[in-house]
């Protein structure tokens, strides 16, 4: 017998309860006053199916939590509005006026996936670039912002700040972050209503072809961008811009809910820009993190453009570009490495103005390296290959100087 919890706010509740109780393979274990009570019953392990009607907090995040507990969900619709709202959550929907059909659906509802799947994006939609790296502030946000700005010279680009530990894109670009755009999009997506228009409405435009979805102002709010909501957001993000650059936190521990947003974005990305720091501690962390990436997100390394930031003679020795590239080749199996040299003057000027490196010093070493890196990302996106493209001649020259 399959246990059923019922959380239906409708005149037909009694008839639905009777139909479930009469079904030979079902057992009505609880009639709940609201969704919170149904969730508590599911957590207690007494139910295999939840029969629900539209109500506050019934969204993709809640559906994902029930799925994680192995609980199937059947929606009961009183009218067309209910039917649309429930269907947007990706669950089975039955007319409330047909209690026997509700019982049959509860008995035959498909087993849930851990997270409701979002529709596959059309081939013509935009691409996703995830910028990620280990702990220790290797410069993920700087790389994300500056690569995005360079890509925006010829196409529409959206930066989504998903660094749940320390969102900084707004500060880097001088934007007032009063309402975090990523959290607002997650709320819309959790209700199944995310589309390109909602993304554009929530984003802040900072240049003609560059917009930003600002990040969480406090790390304690990480649960507001749950993976289930993100799964429903990707298609909208892809439709809203030619390229979405996602700035990520470092954590990718398997099974850690706090790291779910980062892992989800890495799995979704067409290209992963992996960023490490060019000092001994940073390099060790980077080597270890690349190994963890292989385990947490299979295939992500095959889509990675590997970048080492803040490379300088004082900590890497003579010919630091070659030293860094050789170390990653030997200890992490990285065949190609892109280099961003130590350039504090440009970085400081950009931070002071809330601008990009190219805006404050277009001919500086770091700005030139960003152009090279952005070209590598363009090549990877254009060819849609699951491999790191060969670097341009400028990078080859930098590694052999």
Secondary structure as the mmCIF struct_conf table of DSSP 4:
data_model
#
loop_
_struct_conf.conf_type_id
_struct_conf.id
_struct_conf.beg_label_comp_id
_struct_conf.beg_label_asym_id
_struct_conf.beg_label_seq_id
_struct_conf.end_label_comp_id
_struct_conf.end_label_asym_id
_struct_conf.end_label_seq_id
STRN STRN1 UNK A 2 UNK A 7
BEND BEND1 UNK A 10 UNK A 10
TURN_TY1_P TURN_TY1_P1 UNK A 11 UNK A 12
HELX_RH_AL_P HELX_RH_AL_P1 UNK A 13 UNK A 22
BEND BEND2 UNK A 23 UNK A 23
TURN_TY1_P TURN_TY1_P2 UNK A 24 UNK A 25
STRN STRN2 UNK A 26 UNK A 31
BEND BEND3 UNK A 33 UNK A 34
HELX_RH_AL_P HELX_RH_AL_P2 UNK A 35 UNK A 43
TURN_TY1_P TURN_TY1_P3 UNK A 44 UNK A 45
BEND BEND4 UNK A 48 UNK A 48
STRN STRN3 UNK A 49 UNK A 53
BEND BEND5 UNK A 54 UNK A 54
TURN_TY1_P TURN_TY1_P4 UNK A 56 UNK A 57
BEND BEND6 UNK A 59 UNK A 59
HELX_RH_AL_P HELX_RH_AL_P3 UNK A 60 UNK A 68
TURN_TY1_P TURN_TY1_P5 UNK A 69 UNK A 70
STRN STRN4 UNK A 72 UNK A 77
BEND BEND7 UNK A 78 UNK A 79
HELX_RH_AL_P HELX_RH_AL_P4 UNK A 80 UNK A 87
TURN_TY1_P TURN_TY1_P6 UNK A 88 UNK A 90
STRN STRN5 UNK A 92 UNK A 95
TURN_TY1_P TURN_TY1_P7 UNK A 96 UNK A 97
HELX_RH_AL_P HELX_RH_AL_P5 UNK A 99 UNK A 108
HELX_LH_PP_P HELX_LH_PP_P1 UNK A 109 UNK A 113
BEND BEND8 UNK A 114 UNK A 115
HELX_LH_PP_P HELX_LH_PP_P2 UNK A 116 UNK A 122
TURN_TY1_P TURN_TY1_P8 UNK A 123 UNK A 124
BEND BEND9 UNK A 125 UNK A 125
STRN STRN6 UNK A 127 UNK A 133
TURN_TY1_P TURN_TY1_P9 UNK A 135 UNK A 137
BEND BEND10 UNK A 139 UNK A 139
HELX_RH_AL_P HELX_RH_AL_P6 UNK A 140 UNK A 151
TURN_TY1_P TURN_TY1_P10 UNK A 152 UNK A 154
BEND BEND11 UNK A 155 UNK A 155
STRN STRN7 UNK A 157 UNK A 162
BEND BEND12 UNK A 164 UNK A 165
HELX_RH_AL_P HELX_RH_AL_P7 UNK A 169 UNK A 172
TURN_TY1_P TURN_TY1_P11 UNK A 173 UNK A 174
BEND BEND13 UNK A 178 UNK A 179
HELX_RH_AL_P HELX_RH_AL_P8 UNK A 181 UNK A 190
TURN_TY1_P TURN_TY1_P12 UNK A 191 UNK A 192
HELX_RH_AL_P HELX_RH_AL_P9 UNK A 196 UNK A 202
BEND BEND14 UNK A 203 UNK A 203
STRN STRN8 UNK A 204 UNK A 207
TURN_TY1_P TURN_TY1_P13 UNK A 208 UNK A 209
STRN STRN9 UNK A 210 UNK A 213
BEND BEND15 UNK A 217 UNK A 218
HELX_RH_3T_P HELX_RH_3T_P1 UNK A 219 UNK A 225
HELX_RH_AL_P HELX_RH_AL_P10 UNK A 227 UNK A 231
TURN_TY1_P TURN_TY1_P14 UNK A 232 UNK A 233
HELX_RH_AL_P HELX_RH_AL_P11 UNK A 234 UNK A 240
BEND BEND16 UNK A 242 UNK A 242
STRN STRN10 UNK A 243 UNK A 248
BEND BEND17 UNK A 250 UNK A 250
TURN_TY1_P TURN_TY1_P15 UNK A 254 UNK A 255
HELX_RH_3T_P HELX_RH_3T_P2 UNK A 257 UNK A 259
HELX_RH_AL_P HELX_RH_AL_P12 UNK A 260 UNK A 268
BEND BEND18 UNK A 270 UNK A 270
STRN STRN11 UNK A 271 UNK A 277
BEND BEND19 UNK A 278 UNK A 279
HELX_RH_AL_P HELX_RH_AL_P13 UNK A 280 UNK A 296
BEND BEND20 UNK A 297 UNK A 297
TURN_TY1_P TURN_TY1_P16 UNK A 298 UNK A 300
HELX_RH_3T_P HELX_RH_3T_P3 UNK A 301 UNK A 303
STRN STRN12 UNK A 304 UNK A 311
HELX_RH_AL_P HELX_RH_AL_P14 UNK A 313 UNK A 316
BEND BEND21 UNK A 318 UNK A 319
HELX_RH_AL_P HELX_RH_AL_P15 UNK A 320 UNK A 332
BEND BEND22 UNK A 335 UNK A 335
STRN STRN13 UNK A 338 UNK A 341
HELX_RH_AL_P HELX_RH_AL_P16 UNK A 344 UNK A 353
TURN_TY1_P TURN_TY1_P17 UNK A 354 UNK A 354
HELX_RH_AL_P HELX_RH_AL_P17 UNK A 357 UNK A 360
TURN_TY1_P TURN_TY1_P18 UNK A 362 UNK A 363
BEND BEND23 UNK A 364 UNK A 364
HELX_RH_AL_P HELX_RH_AL_P18 UNK A 365 UNK A 383
TURN_TY1_P TURN_TY1_P19 UNK A 384 UNK A 384
BEND BEND24 UNK A 386 UNK A 387
HELX_LH_PP_P HELX_LH_PP_P3 UNK A 388 UNK A 392
HELX_RH_AL_P HELX_RH_AL_P19 UNK A 393 UNK A 400
#
